[in-house]
Amino acid sequence: MVAVNRVFAAQLAGLPVFGPDGESIGKARDIVIGLRIDRQPPRVLGMVVELATRQRIFVPMLRVNSIEPNAVTLATGSVNLRRFHQRANEVLVVGQLLDARVALDSGSPAVLVDAAMEPTRTRDWRVVKVAVRERTGRLARRGPLQVLRWEEISGVSVSELAGQPQGAQQLLAVFETMRAADVATTMHDLPVKRRYEVADAMDDERLADVIEELPEEDQKDLLAYLDDERAADILEAMDPDDAADLLAELSEFDKDRLLGLMEPEESEPVKRLLEYNFDTAGGLMTPEPVVLAPDATVAEALARVRNPDLTPALASMVFVCRAPTATPTGRYLGCVHIQRLLREPPFDLVAGVLDTDLARLSPTASLGEVTRYFAAYNLVCAPVVDDADHLLGAVTVDDVLDHLLPNNWRETGLSHA
């Protein structure tokens, strides 16, 4: 592979990073630059690299051996594995510079779409080119794309970036290829002002997915920032168990206010979950597992678990109940594992392949009991059934792990858990 001499930030974000011996290190997420007082090109200080544990570290540019079209390779030498913390004079190119409002030498306002860095003879890298679009009235983002020298724009300084309103369309374009958990890590590292701008620009479904992956304090902060109507919409778009966990951390006044703004069919399952302690099966469960009537076919069951919105854990098992099939259901009859479904004729009924012997979890079962249940049965999903044989929901192993890990695991990374 041939190293390139000019690298655009938006193309670098997401590239795999390898060590000198070809070992996988993580992914490049951003470029850290130090802005100058004059209009000379800023020096590239290093890269933000996300490890497999989701922790982000700083890699100085002197440790970068080559940047190729499809990978970044590090040179031999040690790298500090402490979590990256942005300093006051540093700017994140992807996180903060994209979408910035700048002025061209002609005096025309423009939006910065991308920035390119190039190596110098001294092995330093500098941001020498920028891609911009002129802002002309209501057609601000539809002007022709221009690639200019850094010196041909103004209005980019730490104070100006902190003070000016800024869009987020270019940053959201970078986010499109990232999982919600990775976007959450990026947002956690952004300055508060920029985090709010990104939240404003995201659609409700995407923002709900991202909020579910944020640390608890960031979740509460974003929910408090949003106006009440949008906060209620976000809670409706979240998984009910995640929404219940978040609401449980709020004051009674705020919790009741937001529940009152939610649509009744969306708030009811959340209210049911809030009746249980957070560290019980009832508090851990999701009220939306895959539930079928006994006359459903194996083909119907397989079609249901193919739903891309289901997590792998929830898709691993279907539950069979008498009507109604919405939780709390009619009488719980049993479950069918996906491996069993794959071995059966598609037009057979699920009632004929039920596992009726699998133990059930009570909604009041403690976190310790739930953990031992998963360890004993080697499962990733388990039914939660009340004393009257109604299926209330299902607990998945990822929810159990979320409660077993330290409260700050999303911030520190699994390597420090």
C-alpha positions, 0 to 999 in steps of 0.5 A: 500500500502507498502512503498518501501525502494529503489526508482529509479528516472526514476520510481518515475518521473510521480507518483501522489503525495497526501497530508496527507488526500489523496488530490491530490497535483500533480505529482513527476517530479524529485529528487534534490540532493546535490553532495559531494566533496568526493565519498560518496553517495549524500544526497537527498534534496527533490523532484520537484513536479508539481502542477495541474497548471503546476507550479513546487515546491520544497518539502523537503524529510522531508515532504515526508511520504512514497513512494509507487509503485504507489504514493507519500504521503506527511506528515502533515506540510506546503510546500512552494508553490513558484516556484522551482529554482535550486541552484548552488550546486544542481543537478536534477537526472532525468534532469541532472544526467541521461545519464551522462558519468562516469568512473567505478573503472575498468577505463572503461567509462560508461553511467549513466542510472538510480539512486536509493535512499534509506532512512537512519535511520535518515530519510534522503534519499541518492542516494546509487545505480546507474544503468550504461552501459559500453561504448565500442566503437560504442556499447556504449549503448548496453553493459549489465546493471550493478547496482553499489554502488555510490562509484564505479563510478567517474566523477560526480560533478557539474563542470563535469556535466556542462562541459562534453557533454551528451546524452539524451536517458534516459531522453527522455525515461522518457519524452515518457509518458509526454504531450508536455506541461509537457516536456516543463516545464521540459526543461524550468527548465533545465540548458541551456546546458542540454536544448540544448542537449535534443533539439538535441536528440529530433525528429523534430515533438516532439521538435515542439510540445514542443517548442509550449508550451515553454515561448516566450524567451525559444522559441526564444533561442532554435530557435537561437541555432538550425542550420538554416535548422533544425530551418526551419524544426521545424517551418514546423512541428509546427502549422502554427499559432504558427509558425507565432507567433514565427516568428513575434517575430524575426527580419525581417532579421531572419524571412525572412531567415527562411521563405525562407528555409521552403518548399513553401507549409508550408510557405504560410499559415504562411505568410498569418497569418503574414499579420494580427496583432497578436491580431486579429482573423486573427492573432489568427486563424489556417489555418487548420480547418476541411473543407469538401465539401457539398457532404461529408457524416456524416460518413466522417465528423466523421472520420475526427474529430477522427484524434488524431492530432486535438485538442479537440477544432478544432475537435468540428466543421467541416466547409463546403465550395465549392471547393477548400477546402484548405484555403482560400476556395471556398464559405463558406456554414456553419458549423456542430457541432460534437454533431449534427453529432453524432445524424445524420445517417452516410450516410446523407450528411453534406450539409443537417445538416448545421448551416448557421445562426452562426455568422462569425468572420472577420479576422480583428476582435479585441481580444475583439470582438473574446472574446465576440463572444465565450462568446455569443455563448458558443463555443470553435471554430469559423469560420474566413471568409473574405468579399468574403465568403472565409473561411480563418481559425478558431479561437479556445478558447485555442488561445484566452486564450493564448493571454488573459493571462499574457505574462509570464503565462507559467513560473509562473503557472496559480495560479499566473496569 
